[in-house]
């Protein structure tokens, strides 16, 4: 390769006709990328989020195009959520280069291959840059893998940290001359994951994990100087505070708020009800403590997450709004804050880990008539882009943007907002920092104010303190970097990959604030004191422009600002002794414990002596209250949570049933929930793991791991049903509310009957729809269908396309089906007018009807096949019998003529 010559100033070909200028550190980044290419080193650009990694990468490709006449082909693999942004930046910064977006259904991609791929005469490629997504790359790996790529760039490259994932295994086999990994998320706390990324870019240099571990695995004793030296040519990491002096200030305030009176009652109720589990202390179950903590965290957020109200409970919207606000101390504070911010003309991002909390906040914003957008894991593709564009548009009237903390991470630029509210903090402060970076990034003109809401005297407050003092400073220093490939949020035995605390710490966290809470007499809990919002903000704990807690990845990456390395000092960290050594029997008053036990006993007795019909009726009333309550319960509580209202159901006679538990490594509880939710959407799920992985956003998991989890779900359900076959079966009487035996996978409770019923109901669809994409396009439903009573023309072709859509995207993925142009349903389903049909409810009814038709059709064909086999056998037997009878008749006729018998041979011939 040519000798490297540094660019002293920005070349004229970069920046297009608009004369856009690279910042100094971006020009340095371009030089570093160019130097790496000249040296033959593939590399990792790991600048902090918001520093313009996209622009630096495009400028580098432009540099190769103009300085070295390297015209491609360049492959850029990016998440769907950032693809439009990449396309826009290429047009802006490198308008001379031809970029093709390789996206869409099989027809669209075939059109691209036919018309935009190569010149038919010269066989030269027409494009310089091919822009595609992870999912399309996996679908067309055979075709795309056949090209010799001059460059492969992977955005959000931390998706490649798992060397066993489908994405990793596919991409590493692609032929390329140079590779670049682009990631703004700091490297994880694992030497194995770091090696996976290095092995991807330089497989010959970093060929063996065992050798790498042996060389650098002793880092905790001897430091990481040798690792720093080895990584120097391959990794560049700058952070905003070092390079972007023009970026406005970032001010974080922690706003502590008391619980509402109702929250205090629920909080005490949760602790009292779990007294036996809590009193076991360090001998208790980690997962049990985590379940209690999650209930308390939900309670800290809002009472409706514990017990949704009845729809008929309020007379008007004003009353409903007041009850909504008064059911959460945080929402009381947020209401005051948003009214003030609205007056000032600020624009706000609100983050929560809980999707159901976003439902409540959306309802609140509608009552207040505050215009808003929303983005969580269930909102994908085009809808995601529309929400972002609408919020960022010039003159947009959107005041708020609701985001789930995890879903809001992928390359999303919301610099048009100047305020961030973190409604509930993540276990890992790094995820909250990513959330803040949505607004605090290049392009931001105003100071960014961050308000972190914390419930005073609760588990939330203690978790936050511990995260600052212990998890950050003790567990996440580089000297404890784990070399096993697992996360290093702990030493010794780990409770779960989703939390950094062990049993003793969890037990202590649960005690925090409980004693003070129980000092208030039952039924006399005080409402939070009325306070002026300005007074609250004045008293709040404030951190200005602090970079936030460092993870191991940050500590390691901070060594690679340019090329200078400094030794790390290790300070001894002293932790405060546990603040609450009282036993639970001293904290929870005996009279409250006894009263709850008595209530439980009373419920059991009622359950025993009630007639079955009365019992079912009582169950429905005590659990749901009414039809309206039922719908709210689904909306706020969901079937995945062990909410109080669920546990309040009357118990069966006898000893409580122990729920069987299975454990699986490599998946968090949230990932398991997502997997099971997607598993239920597909027929023959073990044959559709690729579709499930896409739907559940688990494409970075290996096929082996996905199959392991899928088989665990299926076999666990079969076993639970078999073990329960002798027991009485309870039915809820409503579709989707099937009750029955359950078992646990890690911390997730699985309803075996519900999962298997979904699996069985979708088998006809799985058997009827061709698995081959080309055959699937020709599919027509083989049954006569009755007319659909929709507000648009709807025929057999639409029914067929609806079934194909369900097969491809999963049952219930109506938005995805609508967005697929190949299905021709974009302008037919989910019309903007909510009064027009078909909406989701009508689509579900139609889909159920069509799948039943398929089931009957398959049964009819099977019956015909069996009768055909039986009929054929009977016909053969009849023919044989007739032949034998004919032979006997001939012989008798010969005898009667007194003729000599024919020879044996001739007799055979007659036969």
N, C-alpha and C positions, 0 to 999 in steps of 0.2 A: 504493500500500500504506500501511497505518497507520504513524504515527510510532512509533519505538522507545521503549519505556519499560523500563528495566533492572529485573530481578528482584533485589530486595535479599536475599530469603531464599527458601528452597525452597517452592514452592506446595504446598498440601495435596493437590492431585489427583495429584501425582507421588509415587510410592512405594507406592501401593496401600494395602490395609488393614494391611499389615505394618509401616507406618511407616518404610520404608527411607529412609536419608538420602544425598543426594548429597554428595560431598566438595567442598571449597571450589573446587578447580580445575575440577571437573565442572560446578558451578553457573556458573563463569565461562565455561566452554565452551558451556553452554546459552545464556547471554546473547550470546555471540559469534555463535552460529548464528541466534538470533532477530534480532540486529542485521543480519546479512547478508541475512536474508529480507526484513526491512523495507526495506532499501536496494535490494532487487532483485538482489543479488549471489549467484549460485550459488557454491559454495565447496568446499574440500578440508579435511577434518578428518584431520590427519596425526599425531595423538598417538602416542607410542611404544607398542609392544605392551604390553598389560596395564594400561592406564590407564582402561579402561571406555568406549571409543568407542561400543560398542553401546548402553550405558545412556544416554549423552549424546544419541545419535541418537533413541532412543525417547522420551526426555524432551522433545526438541524437537518431535516429532510430537504428543505429548500437549499441549504448549504451544499449538501451532496449533489443536488440537481444542478446548481450553477457553478460551483467551484471545481467539482470533479466529474461533471457530465455523467453522473450516475442517475439514470432516469427511472430506476425501479427494477422490478416491482417491489413496492413497500407495503407490507401488511400491518394494519392497525386493528387490534382486537380490543373492543371497548364494551362496557356495559350498555345496555339499551338506553338507560336513563341519561347517559352522557353523549350518545351518538350524535344527536342534533347539534350539541355544543361543539363537538369536534368538527363536524361538517361546516359549521358557520366560521370557526376559527381558521380552517384551511382556506376557505374562500377569501377571508380577510387578510391573512398573513402570507399566503402562498398562492395567489390567484393564477399564476402561470402554470401550476401543476394540475393535471387532470385527476380528480378524485372520484371514484365510483363507490357508491354506497351499496354494498351487497347485502340485501335484506329482503324480506317478504316471503310469500309462499313459494312452493316449488315452481309454479308457472312464472312468477316474477323473476325468480333466480335464473330460470332457463332463458327468459327473454334477455337478461343481462349477459349471460354467456353467449347468446346468439349475436346480439347487436353491439354490445359495449366491451367485449372481451379482447378480440384481436382483429387485425387487418387480414382479410382472407388471402390476399395475394402474398404479403411478406411474412405472415404468421407472427408479426411483432404485436406485442400487447398494446392496446389503445390507452390504457390507464397508467398513471404513475403510482397512485395510492389506492389501495383497496381497503375500505372501511367496513368492518362487520362486527357482529356481536359474538359472545361466547357460544350462545345457543345455536346460531346458524353455522358457526365453525364446526361444532360437534355433528350437526346434521350432514354437512358437506365435507367432512374431513378427508374422504377419499379423493375428491376432486381438488380441493384447495391444497392438500398435502402433496399433490403431484407437481406443483410449481417449485422452481428454485427462487426463493425470495432473497432479494438483496438486503432486506431489513424486516425484522418482525418486532413490533412494539406492542406491549400488553399494558393497558390502563387498569388501575385498581388491581395491581399485580399481586397484592397479598392474597388474592384468590388462588394463587399457585403455591401457597405455603405447604399444602398437603401433596406430597409427591405421589400419593396413590389415587388422587382424584382423576376423574375422566378427562377433565380439561387439561391437567398437567400431562397425563400420559399421551394425549392426542397431540398437543402442541410441541412437546419435546422431540417428537419424531419428524416434525416439519423440517425441510431442508432450508437453511438460511446462512447468510454470510455474516450477519450481525444481529444481535438481540438487545433490546432495551426493555427493562421493566420499570414501570412508572407507578409509584405508590406514595400517597401522602400519609397513609396510616403507618405509624412507627412499627418497626419490626416487632414481632411478638417475643415473649419472654422464653424463647426456646432456641437452643443452638441447632436442633434438628431442622426447624422451620427455616432458619437462616441458611443452613446448608442446602435445603431444597431449592431456594431461590438462586443461590450461587451455582448449584449443579445445573439448573436450567439455562443460565446464561453462558457458563463455561464448563460443559460436561467433561471435557478432557482434563482440565486443571483440577476441578473439584469432583473427581470421579467416585471416590469412596467415602461414604459416611463414617465407616469405622475408622479410617485413617484420620479424617477430620476431627472426629471425637477424641481419638487418642492424642492428637497434637494439641487441641485446644480445650478438651474437656476438663482439664485440671485448673481452668481459669479461676475457679472460686478460691483456690489456694495461692496461685501464683500470679494472678492478674491477667489482663487480656492484651498486653503489649504486642505479643506476636500476632494475635488475631487482628488487631488494629492495623498492623503493618501489612498483613496479607490482604486485607480488605481495601486498603487505600486506593489502588487503581480502579476499583470496581464500584465504588459507592460515593454518591454526593448527597449531602443532607444539609440544607440551610433552614433556619426558622425565622419567622417574621420579625421577632424582636432584634435579630442580628442584622438583617438586610433591608427591611422595609421601614425606614425611618419616617416615611411620609404617611404611614398608616395611622389613622386616628387612634386615640386611646381606647382601651377596653377596660371598663370598670365593672367588677362583679360585687354584688351585694347579696348577703345571705339574709333572707327575711324569715324570721322565726315567728310562727303563729300558733296560738293555742287551739286546741280542738274545740269544736262546738259541743254543746251539752249532749246531743245525740251520739256524736262520735265517742265521747267519753264512756257513755253507757255501753256501746258496742265493743269498745276496746276492752273494758273490764269484763264484759260477757265472754269475749274470746279467750282471755286469760283464765277466767274462772272455769269455763267449760273444758279447758285443756290442762287443768290443775294436775291431774295424775301424770300426764306426760312431762309437764314442766318440773314436777317435784323429783323426777329421776336424776336431774342434773347431768353430770358428765356420763352417767350410765344410760342416758336416754338415747333416742335415735336421732341422728343428724337430719335425716329427711323429715322426721316428725317436727323438729325444731324449725326447719326451713319452711314447712307448710304453715306453721303457726306464724312465723315471721311474715310470710307473704300475705296472710290474712290481715295481720296488723298493718302492713304497708298499704293494703287496699283500704283499710279503715281510715288510715291517715289521709288518704287521697279524698275519699268521698263515701258517705254512708250508702249511697245507691249501689256501690260495688258489693256491699254486704247484703243489703235487703232493698230491692227496688220497690218504689211505691206503687200503689194501685192507680191505674189510669183514671178511675172515677173519684180519686181522692180530693181533687181540687176543682173549685167552681169555675175559675177563669185562669188566663195565662199569667196574670200578675201574681196570683196566689201560688201558681206552680213555680214561677221564677223565684219568688221569695223562699219557698221551701227548698228548691234546688240549691240556692246560695247558702241558706242557713244550715244545710246538711254537711258543710265542710268548712273548717276554719280557713283552709287555703283559698277556697273559692270566695269567702267573705273578703279576704285580702286582695285576691286577684280582681274582683269586681271593682273595688276602689281604685286599684292601680290602673286597670284598663280604661276606666272613665277618665282618669287624669291624663293618661297617655293619648287618648283620643282627642281630648281638648287641645293638647300640645301639637297634634299632627304627627306623632310618632307612628311607626309601623312595627308590628310585633310578631315574632316567631314564638310559638308555645310548644314545648317538647314534653312528652310523657312516654314512659316505657310501656304503659298499658293502653292497648287499643280501645278497650271499653271506657277508659277515662276520657279518651278523645271523643267518644260518643257523647258523653255527658257534657264536655266542653262545647261540642258542636251544638247541642241543644241549648246551652246557656247563651251562646253567641246569636242563635236564631231568635231567642226571646228578647235579647238586647238589641236586635236588628243591627248587629255589627257584621259587615260583609267579610267573608273569610274564604280561604282555600284549605284543602286538607290533603295530606299525603301519608299513607302508611303502607305496610307490606302488601296489602291486598290491592293497592292501586298501582297499575302497571302501564308500561308502554305509552300510548298516545294520551291517555287521561292524565298521566303523570306530567307529561310535557305541557299539556294544556293548562294544568294548574300552575306550573312554574311560570309559563309565559304570561298568564293572566295576571299573576301577582307582580311580575317584574315589568309589565307593560307601562309605557309612558302614560302618566295620568291615571293609573289604576286606582280604583276606589277601595280595593281590598285592604282591610285594616289588620287582620290577623292571618297567620298561616299555622295550622295545626299539623304537627309532625310527630311520628313515633321516633324515639331516640335512635333506634337501630336502623330503621328504613330511611332516615334522613341523611345517611352518610355518604352516598355514592355521588361524588362530583356535582353536588347541587349548589348553585350559586344564588343566594338570596340577599345579595349586598344591598338591595333596595330597602331592606328592613334595617332598623337601627337599634332594636331592642329584642333581647332574648329572654324568655321566661322558661326556666327549667322547673316544671311542675313537680316532678319527683326525680331524685338523683339516682343514677345508675350505680350498681355495685362497683363498677370500674370507672373512676373519674375520667379516664381517657375517652370514653364514649361521650361524656358530657362536653369534653373539650372539642371533639369533632362536631358536636351540635353547635357550639358557639362559633366555630369556624365557618358555618354557613353564612353568617352575616359579617364577621370580622375578617375580611379578605380584601384583595386588591379591587379597587372600584368603590370601596366604602369611603364616603366623604365626611360622615358624622362620627362622633364618639359612639361606641357601642356600649349600651348598658345591659348588663346581665343580672337578672333577678332569680336567685335560687330559692325556692320555697321549701321550708322545712317545718315539720310539725314539732312544736316544743314539747319536751318531756316524753318523747316517744322513741321507738326503735330507730326511726329515721335520723334523729339528732345524734344518737350514739354511733350509728353506722358512719355518718359524715365525719365525726370526730376521729373515729378509728381509721377511716380511710386516709385522713390527713396525717395522723401520727404514726400509724403502724404499717398498714398495707403499703403505703407509698414509700416510707423511709426504711422499713425493715425488710419486707418481703420482696420489694421490687428493686433492690440494689443489684448491680451487675454481678457482685460476688456470689449471688445465689442463683445465677442463671442455670436453668435446668438443662441437662444434656440428654435427657431421655426422650425428648420430643414432646413432653407434656408441658402444660402451663406451670409457671413457678409462682403462683400466688400463695404458696404455702410450703412448709417443710413437713416431713412426716406424712401422716395419713390425711387425705383430703376429703372434705365433705362432698364437694361437687365442683365441677368445672365452672359452674355459674356463680359461685360465691367464694370469696377468699378466706372465709372464717372457719375455724374448727369448732368442735362441739362445745368446748369450755367457753369460747368467745361468744358463740351463738346463745348459750345459756345466760351469759352476763348481759348481752345486748337486750334479750327479752325482758330482763329485770329492770332495765333502765327506765326510770320515770314511773314504774308501776306503783311503788310505795306511795308516792305523792298522790297519784290518781285515786287510789283506794281510800285515801284519807277523807275525800269528799263523800258524804253520806249518799247512799243509793237513792236515786230519784231527786236529789238536790244538786245535781251537777250544774256548775255555773257556765253561762254562755261567755264567750271571749269578751274582754273589755272593749268598748267602743273606742277607737283611736283614730286620729286624723292620719291620712296617708303620708302627709309630709313629715309628721312626727315619727312614723314607722321607718321611713327612709332615712331620717336623720340618725336614728338609733341603730340602724343595721350595721352588721359587721361588713366592712368594705375592703376589697382587694383591688388595687389599681395596677393594670398592666402586668400582673403576675403571670408567669408562663404556665402556672398550674403544676400539679405534681408530676414528677418524671417517672416514666416506666423504665424497665430495663432496656427496652428498645430505644427510648429517648436517650438514656444514659450512654448507650453504645453508639447510637447514631450521632450524638452531639460531638463525637470525636471527628466527624467527617464533614465539618463546615466547608473546608477547602482541602487542605492537605496537612494541616498542623495537628499534632496529637499531644495531649497533655495527660499526665498521670492522674488517676482518680484517687482522691483521698477518701478513706473509709472512716467515718465518724462512728463512735459507739452511740447507739440509740437507747435511751432509757425510756421505758414505758411506765406509766402510772400504775400502781397496783389497782386491782379491780375495785370499783367504787361501791359495789353493793354486795355484801357477803351474806345478807339475810336470806333465810329459807323462804320458799313460796308460802308455807303455812303461816309465816309471820306477815307476809305481804297481803295475801288474799284473805279477808275476814272469814272466820269460820261460818258465820250465819249465812253468808252469800254462797259459800261452797255447799252447805247443807241444803239450802233452798233449791239450788240448781239440781242437786242429786235427787231431791224429793220430786221435783218437776219431771225429771227423767223417769223415775220409778212410776209416777202417776201415768205418764204417757204409755209406758210399757203395759200397765194394767188395763188402760183403756183399749190398747191394741189387742190384748188377750180376750177381753170380754165383749168387744163389739161384734155385731154381726158383719159378715164380709161386705155386704153392700154399704153399710154405714161406715165401715173402716175405709173403704175406697173413697167415699165421699169426704170423710174427715181428712184423709191424706191430701186430697186435692185442695180443700179449703185451707188447711194449715200451711201447705207449701206454697200455693199459688194465690190464694185469696180470690181471684177471679180471672176471667179470660184476659182482661187488660193487664193484670199483674203478670200473667204468664208471658205475654209478649214482651213486657219490660224485663222480666227475669232473663229471658233469652238474650235480650239486647245488652243488658249491663253485666249480668253475671256469667253467661255462657256456660256451655256444658263441660269445659275443661277445668273449671275452678272448683275447689271444694268449699263453696261459699257457705255461710252460716245457714242461709235459708235451706240449702240442700241438706245439711246435716241435721236440721230440725225435724226431718221426717220421722214419724213414729217408727220405733225399732221393731224387729221381729222378736218372737219369743225365744227364750234360751240365751245361750252365750253369744256375744257378738261374733260375727264371722270375721276371720282374719283374711285380709285381702292378699292373695299371692303376689310376690314381687319378683320381677326379673330386672337384671341390671345390664346396661350396655355402655361401653366406653366409646368416646369419640363424638358423642352427641350431647348437647345441653338439653334441659327439659323443654325449652322453647322450641328447639329444632325438632325434638321428638313430637311435640304437639303439632307443629307445622306438617311434619311427615304424615302423621296419622290423619290429619284433616285432608291432605291431598290423596292419601291412600284410599280414602272412602269415596273419592270422586271418579275412580277409574275401575272398569271391569278387568278381571285378570291382572290385578295390580303387580304381581311378581314378574309379569312379562312386560310391564309398562314403567319400569323403574326410571327410565330416562325422562318420561313425561312427568312422573311424580317429582323427580329432582328439580325439574324446571319450575313446576307449579309451586313447590315448597321452598324455592330459592336455596337449593342445596346442591347446585351443580359442582361445587368445589369438593364435595364428598366423593370418595372412591366408590366404584360400582360394588366392590366387595362389601364395604360398610353399609351401603344402601340395601343390598340383598340381605345382609345379616339382620338389619333392623326390620326389613319387610317380613322375613321369615319368623322373626321373634314376635311380631304383631300377629301374623296369621296363626302360627302354632300356639301362641299364648291364648288367643281367642278360642280356638278349637278345644284346647285343654280345659279352659275355664267353663265352657259350655258342657263338656263331657262330665267334669267334676260336679256340675250343678244339675245334671240331667234328672237326678232323683228328687231334687228340691222343687218347691212350688215356684212357678214363674209369675212374676208381676208384670203387668202391662199397663202402660200409661194411657192408652186409648187415643193417642195422637201420633201422627206420622212424625218421625224424627225424635220422638220422646220414648223410644223403646228402652224399657228397664230390664235388668237382668244381671247376671254375674259380671263381676269386674276383676281386673288384675292390674298390677302396676308395672310400668317399665321405667326404671329409675324413679323419678318423683312424679310421674304422670299416670293418672288413673285412666284405664282404658275400659270402655263399656264393650264387652266381648260380643254381645248379641247385636248391638248397633253396628259394629264394624262388619261382622259376618253377614248381617242382613243387607247392608249396602253392597258388599261384595257379590252376594248371590243375585240381588236385583239387577245388577249391571252385567251379569254374565251373558244374557241374550244380546246385548249391544256389542260386547267384546267378540262374540262368536259371529255376529252378522256383518260387522263392518270389516272390510279387508285391511290387513295390516300393511300391505304395500301401498305407498302414497299414490302411485299412478292408478292402481285399480280403485282406490278409494274415491278418486275424482269422478269415476264413472258410476258410483254407487247410486242406486235408487231403491227406496224402501219397497220390499216385495209384497206388501199387503195393501188392501183397499182401506183408505182412511176416511173417516167422517170429516165434514167441513169444520174448520176452526172459526170460532166467532170472534175474530179480531177486527180492528178498525182499518186493516189494510188487506190487500189481496194476498191470500195465502194458499199455496197449492202443494202438490206432492213433492215438487222439487225443493220447496222451502222446508218441508218435513225432513226430507233426506239430508239437506244441508245442516239442519239443526242437529240431527243424529251424528253426522260427521264431526261437527263442532264439538259436541259432547265427548266423542271418542278422542279427539285431539287435545282438547283443553280441560276436560273433566266436567262432571255433572255440577251445574251451578255456576260455571265460569261464563256467565252470560255476557259480561263486558268484553272478555277476550274474543268470544265468538262474534260479537258485534263488530269488533275491530278488524277481523280477518276479511280482506276484500274478496278472497277466493270463494267465500261462502255466500256472498251476495245478500247478506242479511243486515248490512250496515244501516240501511234506511228503513228497515222493517221492524227490528226488535228494539225494545227499550226507547221508545220515542221520548223527546224532551218533555212533552206534555204528559204529566203523570196520570191524567185521566184517560189517556189513549192506551189501547192495548195493541200488542202484548208487552206487559211489564214482567218482572221476574216471576211473580206469582203465576201468571198465565203460562209462561214458558215452562215452568216446573210441572204444571198440570198437563200440558201438552206432551212434554218429554215422558212423563210417567205413562201416559196413554200409549204413546208410540212404542215404548220399551215393552209394554204388556203385549202389544200386537206382535212384536218380534218374538217374544217368548212363545206365544201361541203358534206362530208360523214355524218356529224350530220344533215345537212339540208335534205339530202336524206332519212335518217332513220326516221326523224320526219314526212316527207311527207308520207312515207310508213305507219307509225303508224296511222296518221290521215285518210289516205285512207282505211286502214284496219278497223278502227272503223266505218267509213261511209259505207264501203262495207258490213260489218256485219249487220248493221242496215237495209240496203236495202234488203239483203238476207232474214232477218227475216220477213220484211214487205211483201216480195214477197211470202214467204211460207205461211204466214197467209192468204193472199188473195187467194192463190191457194186452201187452205184448205176450205175456205168459199165457193168458187165457186164449189168445189167438192160436198160439203154438199147440196147446192141448186140443183145441177144436180141430185143427188140421190133422193131428195124429189120429183122433177118433174117426174122422172122415175116411182116412186111409185104411184104418182097421175094418171099417164097415164095408169097404170095397174088396176085402180079402186080398189086397195086394201085399207083396212082401214089404217088410219094414225097410226104410232107407238105411244106408250105412251111417255109422256114427258121424263121419265127416260131413255127409250130406245133410244130416240132421242139424249139425252145427251151422251149416250154410243157411238152412231154412231159418234158423234163429237169427 
